[in-house]
Amino acid sequence: MQMESSSASSRVESFPIGLRVLVVDDDLTWLKILEKMLRKCSYDVTTCCKARAALDLLRERKDRFDIVISDVNMPDMDGFKLLEHVGLEMDLPVIMMSVDGETSRVMKGVQHGACDYLLKPIRMKELRNIWQHVYRKRVHEVKDMEFHDINDDIHILRSGFENFDDRLFMSTSEMISLRKRKDVDTRDFSDQDLYDSATVKKARVVWSVELHQKFVNAVDQIGFDKVGPKKILDLMNVPGLTRENIASHLQKYRMYLCRLQKQNEARDFTGNKQPDHSPEDHSVSLGIQNPRSSHHNGGGHKSQNIQGLEMIDDFQESELNKPDFLPVKDKKEDLHSQKANNSPLPGPPLQKGWHESVLLRQFMQYPKHDHEPFSLLEDHSHPTQTEEPLVSIISNEKEGTEFDIKPSVVNRKDCHMKIISTYEDDSVSTQVEHVNSKVFGAAYEHNKLVGSKEQQYEQSRVHDLIPPSIYLNTKNEIDLIALPEDLNLPYLQGIGCVENVGFNGMELHQYNSCASLTELQNNSYDEIELNCEYWYDPLEYPFLDECLFA
Amino acid sequence: MDYSDLRRQAAYMKKSLFDQGYLDEQFYQLEDLQDDVSPNFVEEVVTLFFKDSSRLLSNIEQALEKNSPDFQKLDSLTHQLKGSTSSIGALKVKNECTLLREYCNKENLDGCFRTFQKVKREHAILRQKLEAYFQLLRQIGPAEGASRPVI
């Protein structure tokens, strides 16, 4: 990329000369005129008469353009949509154009993230100044860094080290040193210095689908309400990614969600369940889990518990360690909007997408740590924990609905199991204080009864399997902390199962020598195809208490 | 050949186009863009415009002639045409387009028809005038045509 960097440097030196502009307009006459105008401004112009082609161009080489100018009305794609895409994926400034100057349109442009809205006929002098948008963006990114606390700086430096892209490292460290050189209070930058920093070629962050997915997961984990760029950054743990990248992306994401929310509010979203819905929701979820099951009612969570318990094994571990997931974009969007809409909970639900691939085969879900592969064997205790249970929402792809599933063993007062929310700030807590081995033991025993080939856990059976008395009995039972492996029950997200971290497959077998259990587990993995949502819902507590411990 | 005469003629032609409201400021912008790199820029753009707008006009005509005209589509097409006219500063055509759009929004088919005829007419007139103008310019020569007339 020598050519690239040399041209980049020359471009940088004579900014805004050679500003790389992409013009998108279906009107060929205007395209010609704009091209000419921009060329006269000494800009580097690429024209495109189709929005989709433009998007492909942008995606193909993320670093290829500095700014995009697009018409609002285009046949193949709405200009606003293109604007959104560019903003989210490429983080480039976008200028909208139209012959229509209605306030509502202009407002829409701004809402979608346009940095300017030009009315046709466009004068050349208006185009001459578009470089300010590129400049402004860079300057703000630099300034943004000034407000970093020392941790951020360290992080940046660290990521700079981690990142083998010298350019990036140089850029960020240059900027840091720039900041430190300057009197932050007076912000008295000399023009040249600011100019330099603003035009330093930062490696542009490409918000690929994977990266965006990571971002979204991080947001979900932290909790949409509590989210902040630093937290997201930490959770994402992407080398080279900076806080300001996240900050700007977050801003766009928020806008995007806001917009979706409005759309969804208009839509009749019947499958959207509130977290504090009635038990019927559970039954539905049960139904999802067991498509063939006809038992639908609030006892579903119990079955989940059983299932969860049974499903403790290596499989989950391996599944959990999978970094990939199947982003179901539309679903995700819907869920996001739903969450944005009706999340009375302190913690937001995890984004479904994260769990999709992992959960397809299991009920239980380990909360995702800060990008650590989740190991059942690890001690996942974290100092910060909440005491609320996670209520999982399982949504069936086919049905496209969400349901609440309450963790079956959730009662921090009665039960020794303390379930930790994963939505702790900046951390994923997976600690459960006590696990009563008897509970598990009993569960396993019961599972045996269920039958080795039993692939679906019907609610009635489940109910039988774990009568409340078991839980009550466990009050005075063995403290599992004394058990081998400092057992920390990871907080059960998916199916509402409580799971002991230490309870990997091996552990299980200690309690249940029956081979059928493994069989059961294996079968259940094959069987279950779920997309799990994790819904944080402390309101579920009282209900659970009633059901389980009545 | 008396170039000064031709030049005067061309200047007069252009002036009247502006005075009579056929063209607006945008046309000057195009002229300003013309340079050594693209010596026939204005004519090229104008040609492109008429090609594009003719297509749009026939589309609009088709849409109007349908049994149950799709006013939304009509509106969209008219909007496109309007945008196009703004590119060369075709003022009269643009104004008629605005009117046409209003009738479309009101779903006044009759009004649409009448206004559309006006659009077509203005479009044809402008085309004629500009063709004559450019023909004259070609006679004068590129250097002359590029400069703004001193009026």
Boltz contact constraints between the chains, C-beta under 6 A:
constraints:
  - contact:
      token1: [A, 27]
      token2: [B, 83]
      max_distance: 6.0
  - contact:
      token1: [A, 27]
      token2: [B, 84]
      max_distance: 6.0
  - contact:
      token1: [A, 28]
      token2: [B, 48]
      max_distance: 6.0
  - contact:
      token1: [A, 28]
      token2: [B, 52]
      max_distance: 6.0
  - contact:
      token1: [A, 29]
      token2: [B, 48]
      max_distance: 6.0
  - contact:
      token1: [A, 29]
      token2: [B, 49]
      max_distance: 6.0
  - contact:
      token1: [A, 29]
      token2: [B, 52]
      max_distance: 6.0
  - contact:
      token1: [A, 29]
      token2: [B, 84]
      max_distance: 6.0
  - contact:
      token1: [A, 29]
      token2: [B, 87]
      max_distance: 6.0
  - contact:
      token1: [A, 30]
      token2: [B, 87]
      max_distance: 6.0
  - contact:
      token1: [A, 32]
      token2: [B, 45]
      max_distance: 6.0
  - contact:
      token1: [A, 33]
      token2: [B, 87]
      max_distance: 6.0
  - contact:
      token1: [A, 36]
      token2: [B, 33]
      max_distance: 6.0
  - contact:
      token1: [A, 99]
      token2: [B, 82]
      max_distance: 6.0
  - contact:
      token1: [A, 99]
      token2: [B, 83]
      max_distance: 6.0
  - contact:
      token1: [A, 99]
      token2: [B, 86]
      max_distance: 6.0
  - contact:
      token1: [A, 120]
      token2: [B, 83]
      max_distance: 6.0
  - contact:
      token1: [A, 120]
      token2: [B, 86]
      max_distance: 6.0
  - contact:
      token1: [A, 121]
      token2: [B, 26]
      max_distance: 6.0
  - contact:
      token1: [A, 121]
      token2: [B, 86]
      max_distance: 6.0
